[in-house]
């Protein structure tokens, strides 16, 4: 059986119409901010949108943070220009998800604030699927702040597939 772990999917089409419109506007604004004010300003807006506090971010012991080098800046720039646009142009059909033969696990970070839109997306996905959520270490970016614990949780879920 195929399994999709949807960790806080950035999928505004899962949300009620008014929330979807608001969050799509937020994403479009972040993309435009990247174009007009640059990467640093846009990344700060992304962090606020996802409930990430880069100054007080909890990490697992022994973690060596990744430097914000030229390669990572290029990847974030690509994400803001192209991936955000793909989200805004997405034609996701929530009903098709509900009928999928793929096992879909709605996953949420343990420290992701319930007030941010990606948390709302994962809750909406779980409700659509009639399932609960699977909790992962860290927040939206738990794979980078808690890589060993995140990988262990992912392995544990996949073994039960």
N, C-alpha and C positions, 0 to 999 in steps of 0.2 A: 504494500500500500504506500502511496506517495503521501508525504506530510509537508505541509507548509506551516512554518512558525511565523506568524504575523506579529512581530514585535512592534507595538505601537505604530501601526501602519498610518502613514500620512495619506489618508484617504477621505477627503472631505465629503465625498458622495455617500459615505455611510451615515452622515449626520443629517438631522432634520434640516429642511431647506434654509431656514433663517441662519442657523449656525454654519451651514455649508457656505452660504454666500459671504458671511463675515470672515470665515477662515480662508476662503479663496482670495478675498481682498487682502487679508493679512499677508498671505504668501506672495501675491503679486506686488504688494508694497515692499516686501523684503527683497524681491528680485530687482525692483526699481532702485531701491536703496543701494544695492550692490553696484548698479550701473552709475549712479550719481555720486555716491559718497565713498565707495570702495569696499573692499573685503572686510576690513576691521569693523566698520559700522554695521554691515550686513550680518556678520557672525554674532555680534552682540544682540542684534534683533532676533536672530534664530535662537540663541540661547534663552532669551526672555520668552519667546513663543513656546519653547519646549520645556520651560521650567528648570533650566540648567543655570546654576550659579557657579561660573568657572572659578571664582575666588574661594568658595567654600565647598568644593566638590569632594565628597567622600570617595576614597579609592581603597582597593584592597592592599594589604601590606606588601611591601617589596615591589610595588609597581614602578617601572621606569617610564615616566611620561614621554609621549612622542613629541618631538620638537615641531614647531610650526615652520617647517622648512619649505622650500620652493615647491616641492612635489605636492605637499599637503595643501598649500595655498592654491595651486593649480587645480587640484581635485575639488576643493571647496568652491572655487570659481566656476568650474564646470557644473557642479551640483546646482549652484544658484541660477545659472543661466539655462541649463537644459533639463535637469531633473525636476526643478520646480515648475517649469513650463509643462512638462509631461503630466505632472499632478494636476495642473490647472486645466489641461485638455483631456484629462482622463474621462473615459466613457464607461467606467465600472458599473456593472449591473448587479446590485446587491442580491437580487433574487437568484442570479446564476451562482453566486457564492453559496447560498443556502442549499442549492441542489448539487453542489460539486461532489464528485467521487473522491477528491483529494481530502485527506484529513487535514483540517485547518485548526490550528491552535492559536487562540487569541492571547497574546502575551503582553504583559505590562511590567515596567520597571518598578521595583519596590519603593523607590523614592520619587517617582514621577508624581507631581502634584495633580490631584483630581481635577483641578481647574483648567488645565491646558488642553488644547484641542486634540493632540494625539492620544491622550488618555481617553477623551470622549470617543475617538474613533475606535479604540480597542474595545471599549465597553459596548458600543453600538454593534461591533462585529460579533462579540460574544452573544449579545441578545439575538441578533439575526440568526446565528447558528444554533441557538438554544443551549449554549454551553457556558461554563464559567471562564475565568481567565487564569492563565498560568503566570505566576510571578517569577521574575528574574531579578538577580542582584543589580543594584544601582538604579539609575533612572533611564531616560531615553537612550543614553549612550553607555549603558552598562557593559556592553561588549568591550569598550575601551577603558572604563574605570575599574572594572572587575573582570578582566578577561579569563582568569582561571576559574573563578566561581561561575561565570556566565557559561563557559564551555562545559563545565560539569553539569549544570542545570540542563543545558541543551542536550547533552548526551543522555542524561537520565530520561528526558521526555522522548527522545528518539528510540531508545531501547524498548519503551512501552508501546511503540507503534505496531 
